[in-house]
Amino acid sequence: MLEDNIDQARIRLSPDGRMSRADAAIFLGLKPKTLSMWAWERRGPKIVRIGGRCFYRLDDLRRFVDGEAA
C-alpha cells in the first residue's frame, strides 16, 4: 500500500491553533531557516510574536498555502 511508504508529519499545535516555527516549517514542507529569513524580510505567512518567540497560526498557514494574503 502507498500509505505504508509515507511518513506522517508530527506537528504540535497549541489549543489556540499556534505552532512553533519548526512545526510550521514541517507543515509547509520548508526548512525553519527559510521561515526565519522570510520573517526578517517581512514576507511569507503571518507571524505571531509572544515573549520574543515567533509562532504561526494554523489558519494563517492554510491561507498562505491557498495563496491568500495573510
PyMOL commands that place a pseudoatom at each C-alpha (Angstrom):
pseudoatom trace, name=CA, resn=MET, resi=1, chain=A, elem=C, hetatm=0, pos=[0.000, 0.000, 0.000]
pseudoatom trace, name=CA, resn=LEU, resi=2, chain=A, elem=C, hetatm=0, pos=[1.109, 3.540, -0.729]
pseudoatom trace, name=CA, resn=GLU, resi=3, chain=A, elem=C, hetatm=0, pos=[0.180, 4.729, 2.771]
pseudoatom trace, name=CA, resn=ASP, resi=4, chain=A, elem=C, hetatm=0, pos=[2.745, 2.349, 4.278]
pseudoatom trace, name=CA, resn=ASN, resi=5, chain=A, elem=C, hetatm=0, pos=[5.563, 4.215, 2.497]
pseudoatom trace, name=CA, resn=ILE, resi=6, chain=A, elem=C, hetatm=0, pos=[4.550, 7.720, 3.535]
pseudoatom trace, name=CA, resn=ASP, resi=7, chain=A, elem=C, hetatm=0, pos=[5.864, 9.211, 6.778]
pseudoatom trace, name=CA, resn=GLN, resi=8, chain=A, elem=C, hetatm=0, pos=[3.288, 11.277, 8.602]
pseudoatom trace, name=CA, resn=ALA, resi=9, chain=A, elem=C, hetatm=0, pos=[4.463, 14.623, 9.887]
pseudoatom trace, name=CA, resn=ARG, resi=10, chain=A, elem=C, hetatm=0, pos=[4.035, 15.152, 13.607]
pseudoatom trace, name=CA, resn=ILE, resi=11, chain=A, elem=C, hetatm=0, pos=[3.122, 18.736, 14.310]
pseudoatom trace, name=CA, resn=ARG, resi=12, chain=A, elem=C, hetatm=0, pos=[2.446, 20.116, 17.778]
pseudoatom trace, name=CA, resn=LEU, resi=13, chain=A, elem=C, hetatm=0, pos=[-0.429, 22.550, 17.858]
pseudoatom trace, name=CA, resn=SER, resi=14, chain=A, elem=C, hetatm=0, pos=[-1.449, 24.616, 20.894]
pseudoatom trace, name=CA, resn=PRO, resi=15, chain=A, elem=C, hetatm=0, pos=[-5.130, 24.736, 21.894]
pseudoatom trace, name=CA, resn=ASP, resi=16, chain=A, elem=C, hetatm=0, pos=[-5.490, 28.155, 20.264]
pseudoatom trace, name=CA, resn=GLY, resi=17, chain=A, elem=C, hetatm=0, pos=[-4.041, 26.968, 16.939]
pseudoatom trace, name=CA, resn=ARG, resi=18, chain=A, elem=C, hetatm=0, pos=[-0.459, 28.231, 17.291]
pseudoatom trace, name=CA, resn=MET, resi=19, chain=A, elem=C, hetatm=0, pos=[2.624, 26.268, 16.323]
pseudoatom trace, name=CA, resn=SER, resi=20, chain=A, elem=C, hetatm=0, pos=[6.352, 26.861, 16.503]
pseudoatom trace, name=CA, resn=ARG, resi=21, chain=A, elem=C, hetatm=0, pos=[8.485, 27.852, 13.542]
pseudoatom trace, name=CA, resn=ALA, resi=22, chain=A, elem=C, hetatm=0, pos=[9.853, 24.294, 13.365]
pseudoatom trace, name=CA, resn=ASP, resi=23, chain=A, elem=C, hetatm=0, pos=[6.348, 22.820, 13.235]
pseudoatom trace, name=CA, resn=ALA, resi=24, chain=A, elem=C, hetatm=0, pos=[5.198, 25.446, 10.714]
pseudoatom trace, name=CA, resn=ALA, resi=25, chain=A, elem=C, hetatm=0, pos=[8.162, 24.525, 8.521]
pseudoatom trace, name=CA, resn=ILE, resi=26, chain=A, elem=C, hetatm=0, pos=[7.146, 20.857, 8.628]
pseudoatom trace, name=CA, resn=PHE, resi=27, chain=A, elem=C, hetatm=0, pos=[3.563, 21.812, 7.760]
pseudoatom trace, name=CA, resn=LEU, resi=28, chain=A, elem=C, hetatm=0, pos=[4.738, 23.871, 4.759]
pseudoatom trace, name=CA, resn=GLY, resi=29, chain=A, elem=C, hetatm=0, pos=[7.463, 21.437, 3.684]
pseudoatom trace, name=CA, resn=LEU, resi=30, chain=A, elem=C, hetatm=0, pos=[10.196, 24.031, 4.209]
pseudoatom trace, name=CA, resn=LYS, resi=31, chain=A, elem=C, hetatm=0, pos=[13.194, 24.460, 6.483]
pseudoatom trace, name=CA, resn=PRO, resi=32, chain=A, elem=C, hetatm=0, pos=[12.846, 26.588, 9.616]
pseudoatom trace, name=CA, resn=LYS, resi=33, chain=A, elem=C, hetatm=0, pos=[15.668, 28.804, 8.317]
pseudoatom trace, name=CA, resn=THR, resi=34, chain=A, elem=C, hetatm=0, pos=[13.527, 29.671, 5.282]
pseudoatom trace, name=CA, resn=LEU, resi=35, chain=A, elem=C, hetatm=0, pos=[10.704, 30.880, 7.535]
pseudoatom trace, name=CA, resn=SER, resi=36, chain=A, elem=C, hetatm=0, pos=[13.238, 32.789, 9.615]
pseudoatom trace, name=CA, resn=MET, resi=37, chain=A, elem=C, hetatm=0, pos=[14.571, 34.595, 6.541]
pseudoatom trace, name=CA, resn=TRP, resi=38, chain=A, elem=C, hetatm=0, pos=[11.052, 35.316, 5.285]
pseudoatom trace, name=CA, resn=ALA, resi=39, chain=A, elem=C, hetatm=0, pos=[10.162, 36.816, 8.691]
pseudoatom trace, name=CA, resn=TRP, resi=40, chain=A, elem=C, hetatm=0, pos=[13.271, 39.011, 8.554]
pseudoatom trace, name=CA, resn=GLU, resi=41, chain=A, elem=C, hetatm=0, pos=[12.305, 40.109, 5.018]
pseudoatom trace, name=CA, resn=ARG, resi=42, chain=A, elem=C, hetatm=0, pos=[8.675, 40.649, 6.155]
pseudoatom trace, name=CA, resn=ARG, resi=43, chain=A, elem=C, hetatm=0, pos=[7.196, 38.177, 3.703]
pseudoatom trace, name=CA, resn=GLY, resi=44, chain=A, elem=C, hetatm=0, pos=[5.653, 34.731, 3.925]
pseudoatom trace, name=CA, resn=PRO, resi=45, chain=A, elem=C, hetatm=0, pos=[2.904, 33.695, 6.347]
pseudoatom trace, name=CA, resn=LYS, resi=46, chain=A, elem=C, hetatm=0, pos=[1.799, 35.987, 9.160]
pseudoatom trace, name=CA, resn=ILE, resi=47, chain=A, elem=C, hetatm=0, pos=[3.776, 35.688, 12.417]
pseudoatom trace, name=CA, resn=VAL, resi=48, chain=A, elem=C, hetatm=0, pos=[2.523, 35.973, 15.978]
pseudoatom trace, name=CA, resn=ARG, resi=49, chain=A, elem=C, hetatm=0, pos=[5.227, 37.132, 18.400]
pseudoatom trace, name=CA, resn=ILE, resi=50, chain=A, elem=C, hetatm=0, pos=[4.839, 36.173, 22.049]
pseudoatom trace, name=CA, resn=GLY, resi=51, chain=A, elem=C, hetatm=0, pos=[7.612, 36.809, 24.544]
pseudoatom trace, name=CA, resn=GLY, resi=52, chain=A, elem=C, hetatm=0, pos=[10.177, 37.296, 21.796]
pseudoatom trace, name=CA, resn=ARG, resi=53, chain=A, elem=C, hetatm=0, pos=[9.328, 33.982, 20.144]
pseudoatom trace, name=CA, resn=CYS, resi=54, chain=A, elem=C, hetatm=0, pos=[7.691, 33.548, 16.745]
pseudoatom trace, name=CA, resn=PHE, resi=55, chain=A, elem=C, hetatm=0, pos=[4.614, 31.420, 16.281]
pseudoatom trace, name=CA, resn=TYR, resi=56, chain=A, elem=C, hetatm=0, pos=[2.365, 30.712, 13.328]
pseudoatom trace, name=CA, resn=ARG, resi=57, chain=A, elem=C, hetatm=0, pos=[-1.386, 30.119, 13.416]
pseudoatom trace, name=CA, resn=LEU, resi=58, chain=A, elem=C, hetatm=0, pos=[-2.720, 27.136, 11.502]
pseudoatom trace, name=CA, resn=ASP, resi=59, chain=A, elem=C, hetatm=0, pos=[-5.394, 29.258, 9.784]
pseudoatom trace, name=CA, resn=ASP, resi=60, chain=A, elem=C, hetatm=0, pos=[-2.740, 31.737, 8.575]
pseudoatom trace, name=CA, resn=LEU, resi=61, chain=A, elem=C, hetatm=0, pos=[-0.602, 28.909, 7.204]
pseudoatom trace, name=CA, resn=ARG, resi=62, chain=A, elem=C, hetatm=0, pos=[-3.573, 27.439, 5.358]
pseudoatom trace, name=CA, resn=ARG, resi=63, chain=A, elem=C, hetatm=0, pos=[-4.365, 30.856, 3.828]
pseudoatom trace, name=CA, resn=PHE, resi=64, chain=A, elem=C, hetatm=0, pos=[-0.711, 31.205, 2.789]
pseudoatom trace, name=CA, resn=VAL, resi=65, chain=A, elem=C, hetatm=0, pos=[-0.765, 27.788, 1.103]
pseudoatom trace, name=CA, resn=ASP, resi=66, chain=A, elem=C, hetatm=0, pos=[-4.008, 28.714, -0.679]
pseudoatom trace, name=CA, resn=GLY, resi=67, chain=A, elem=C, hetatm=0, pos=[-2.355, 31.886, -1.975]
pseudoatom trace, name=CA, resn=GLU, resi=68, chain=A, elem=C, hetatm=0, pos=[-4.489, 34.284, 0.023]
pseudoatom trace, name=CA, resn=ALA, resi=69, chain=A, elem=C, hetatm=0, pos=[-2.994, 37.350, 1.672]
pseudoatom trace, name=CA, resn=ALA, resi=70, chain=A, elem=C, hetatm=0, pos=[-2.146, 36.732, 5.318]
for i in range(1, 70): cmd.bond("trace and resi %d" % i, "trace and resi %d" % (i + 1))
show_as sticks, trace
zoom trace
